[in-house]
Amino acid sequence: MVLLSQREVVSFGEVLYFCNMGTKLVDGQITVDCWERLRAINDTKDILSGKWKVMIIACLASFGKKRYMELQRLLAGIGTKMLSKELQELEINGLITRTVMNTKPITVEYELTSYGRSLKPIIDEMAFWGEQHRGKIIAEITQKK
């Protein structure tokens, strides 16, 4: 990855770009601020990538603290190895905590950290967009019939 100084500009060819920070980019020139914003979006995508991570976060945000088997039941179709892997990655990134209870048999509970809860507005917006999109697609399909 190339680190850019404040005055450097990255070129992406002849494409016209618009940065959400209000900077209009012309002639394929992208400002450092916009480049950093795109990199931050990519970092977020990398942390949340995979089929199950967003759903795990959504379940914990909606239902609170859950045991391993409860999560597996809520996430229909996820295998045990995949759930373990996804939970471990979320824990490494500080989004969930894993608590081993002193019971027999051993019980493990997972919950969102305060940092993980900061994703709730994003999850809520994704749910809203998904509902709108589903309605749009259904409306288009029924119009064609």
C-alpha positions as CSV (number, residue, x, y, z in Angstrom):
1,M,0.0,0.0,0.0
2,V,1.3,3.5,-0.9
3,L,1.3,6.1,1.9
4,L,0.4,9.5,0.5
5,S,1.5,12.9,1.8
6,Q,-1.1,15.7,2.2
7,R,-0.2,17.2,-1.2
8,E,-0.2,14.0,-3.3
9,V,-3.0,13.0,-5.5
10,V,-3.8,9.5,-6.8
11,S,-5.0,9.1,-10.4
12,F,-7.6,6.6,-11.5
13,G,-7.7,7.3,-15.3
14,E,-10.4,9.4,-17.0
15,V,-13.2,8.6,-14.6
16,L,-15.1,11.4,-12.8
17,Y,-15.3,10.7,-9.1
18,F,-17.4,12.3,-6.3
19,C,-16.2,12.1,-2.8
20,N,-18.8,12.1,0.0
21,M,-16.7,14.8,1.8
22,G,-17.8,17.4,-0.8
23,T,-14.8,17.2,-3.0
24,K,-15.5,16.9,-6.7
25,L,-12.8,15.0,-8.5
26,V,-12.2,15.7,-12.1
27,D,-9.8,14.2,-14.7
28,G,-9.3,11.1,-12.6
29,Q,-7.7,12.9,-9.7
30,I,-8.6,11.7,-6.3
31,T,-7.6,13.8,-3.2
32,V,-5.8,12.3,-0.2
33,D,-8.9,12.9,2.0
34,C,-11.1,11.0,-0.4
35,W,-8.5,8.2,-0.8
36,E,-8.4,7.9,3.0
37,R,-12.2,7.7,3.1
38,L,-12.2,4.9,0.5
39,R,-9.5,3.1,2.4
40,A,-11.5,3.3,5.6
41,I,-14.5,1.8,3.8
42,N,-12.3,-1.0,2.6
43,D,-11.0,-1.6,6.1
44,T,-14.6,-1.8,7.4
45,K,-15.5,-4.2,4.6
46,D,-12.5,-6.4,5.4
47,I,-13.5,-6.7,9.1
48,L,-17.2,-7.4,8.3
49,S,-16.6,-9.6,5.2
50,G,-17.8,-13.1,5.0
51,K,-21.3,-14.6,4.9
52,W,-21.9,-14.7,8.7
53,K,-20.2,-11.8,10.5
54,V,-22.8,-9.2,9.9
55,M,-25.5,-11.8,10.9
56,I,-23.7,-12.7,14.1
57,I,-23.4,-9.0,15.0
58,A,-27.1,-8.5,14.2
59,C,-28.1,-11.4,16.4
60,L,-26.1,-10.2,19.3
61,A,-27.3,-6.6,18.8
62,S,-30.9,-7.8,18.7
63,F,-31.0,-10.5,21.3
64,G,-28.1,-9.7,23.6
65,K,-25.7,-12.2,25.2
66,K,-25.9,-15.6,23.6
67,R,-24.4,-19.0,24.2
68,Y,-22.6,-20.8,21.3
69,M,-25.4,-23.2,20.6
70,E,-28.0,-20.5,20.8
71,L,-26.1,-18.6,18.1
72,Q,-25.8,-21.7,16.0
73,R,-29.6,-22.2,16.1
74,L,-30.3,-18.5,15.3
75,L,-27.9,-18.7,12.3
76,A,-29.6,-21.5,10.3
77,G,-27.1,-23.1,8.0
78,I,-23.8,-22.1,9.7
79,G,-21.5,-25.0,10.5
80,T,-19.6,-25.3,13.9
81,K,-16.2,-24.7,12.4
82,M,-17.4,-21.6,10.5
83,L,-19.2,-20.2,13.6
84,S,-16.0,-20.7,15.7
85,K,-13.8,-19.1,13.1
86,E,-16.2,-16.0,12.6
87,L,-16.5,-15.6,16.4
88,Q,-12.8,-15.8,16.9
89,E,-12.2,-13.1,14.2
90,L,-14.8,-10.8,15.7
91,E,-13.2,-11.2,19.1
92,I,-9.7,-10.5,17.7
93,N,-11.1,-7.2,16.2
94,G,-12.7,-6.3,19.5
95,L,-16.3,-6.5,18.4
96,I,-17.4,-9.3,20.8
97,T,-16.3,-10.7,24.1
98,R,-16.2,-14.4,24.9
99,T,-16.9,-15.4,28.5
100,V,-16.2,-18.9,29.7
101,M,-18.6,-19.8,32.5
102,N,-17.5,-22.0,35.4
103,T,-20.1,-24.6,34.8
104,K,-20.3,-28.3,34.0
105,P,-20.3,-28.7,31.1
106,I,-18.4,-25.5,30.3
107,T,-20.7,-22.8,28.9
108,V,-19.4,-20.0,26.6
109,E,-21.3,-16.8,26.1
110,Y,-20.7,-14.2,23.5
111,E,-21.8,-10.5,23.5
112,L,-21.0,-7.3,21.7
113,T,-18.5,-5.0,23.2
114,S,-19.3,-1.3,23.3
115,Y,-17.1,-1.0,20.2
116,G,-19.2,-3.8,18.5
117,R,-22.4,-2.0,19.6
118,S,-21.2,1.0,17.6
119,L,-22.1,-1.0,14.5
120,K,-25.8,-1.2,15.4
121,P,-26.8,1.9,13.4
122,I,-25.0,0.4,10.4
123,I,-26.8,-2.9,10.9
124,D,-30.1,-1.1,11.3
125,E,-29.6,0.9,8.1
126,M,-28.7,-2.3,6.2
127,A,-31.9,-3.9,7.5
128,F,-33.9,-0.9,6.4
129,W,-32.3,-0.8,3.0
130,G,-32.8,-4.6,2.6
131,E,-36.5,-4.3,3.4
132,Q,-36.9,-1.4,0.8
133,H,-34.9,-3.4,-1.8
134,R,-37.0,-6.5,-1.3
135,G,-40.2,-4.5,-1.6
136,K,-38.9,-2.9,-4.8
137,I,-37.9,-6.2,-6.4
138,I,-41.2,-7.8,-5.5
139,A,-43.1,-4.8,-6.9
140,E,-41.1,-5.0,-10.2
141,I,-41.7,-8.8,-10.5
142,T,-45.5,-8.5,-9.9
143,Q,-45.8,-5.6,-12.4
144,K,-44.2,-7.8,-15.1
145,K,-46.8,-10.6,-14.6
